[in-house]
Every structure is written in structure tokens, then in C-alpha cells.
Amino acid sequence: MKIKLYLITLITFLAIDSLWLGGIAPSFYRSQIGHLMADEPNFVAAAFFYLIFIFGMVYFVVEPCMRGGRSPKQTALRGAIFGFVTYATYDLTNHATLVNWPMLMTVVDMTWGTVLSSLVALVSVWAGRRLIK
């Protein structure tokens, strides 16, 4: 069950995050932190982020919500909390340690992480309940 749930969550996360990364995010990131960005992303590092993040989301949110019969509201809240905490770790560390890290970048990225994780938790639990018996 956990491998199927992991794959459902990974596919859901990639699908939703690709809307952000392929839409608004590129021009926003360039305007905010373009001076820090590489010409091309490090895809190996990005892959490790996704694999580790999804492990955490499944372990701390998706699987417990499925096992515990949580309501959609509880699932969305748990996903939002996970996203807020994880994205805050990245953004607030950058804000604290990098020169001229924009506060707007911190707020927008933390907001996106919160919304993204909430949606991913909802969709993953919904799909998991229907696809995993």
C-alpha cells in the first residue's frame, strides 16, 4: 500500500507543482532572486528534493489520514501545516542567512508550499481511498 500511495502522491505533487513552475513562478523567481539563480536547474538535486519531500508527506500526512479515516477538512489542514513548516524551513533560513533575500519571495513561496501541500494531501488521500484496497 505504501509504495502505491507514494506513487500517487508523487504524481499528484508533480502535476500540481508543474502548473506553478511552468506558469507564474519563472518570471516571479527571476524578478526576486534572479541574481542567485543558476542558468539551468540542478535536476539531480531537484529529484532528491521531490523524493524526500514526498516521503515526508506520505509518512506524516497522507498515510495517517487514510489510516485514521480523516475528513477532507482534516486532511487539507494537515497537508497545509506540513507544507507551511517545510517551506518555512527553506525560506526563513534563506531570509536569515542570505544578503538581500526578498521578504516577498519568502511570503509567496511559503504560501505556495502551504496551498500545494494541502491540495496534494487532499487529492492523494481521495485517490488512495479509491485505488488502493
Sequence and secondary structure as in RCSB ss.txt:
>XXXX:A:sequence
MKIKLYLITLITFLAIDSLWLGGIAPSFYRSQIGHLMADEPNFVAAAFFYLIFIFGMVYFVVEPCMRGGRSPKQT
ALRGAIFGFVTYATYDLTNHATLVNWPMLMTVVDMTWGTVLSSLVALVSVWAGRRLIK
>XXXX:A:secstr
 HHHHHHHHHHHHHHHHHHHHHTTHHHHHHHHHGGG  SS  HHHHHHHHHHHHHHHIIIIIHHHHHTT  HHHH
HHHHHHHHHHHHHHHHHHHHHHSTT  HHHHHHHHHHHHHHHHHHHHHHHHHHHHH  
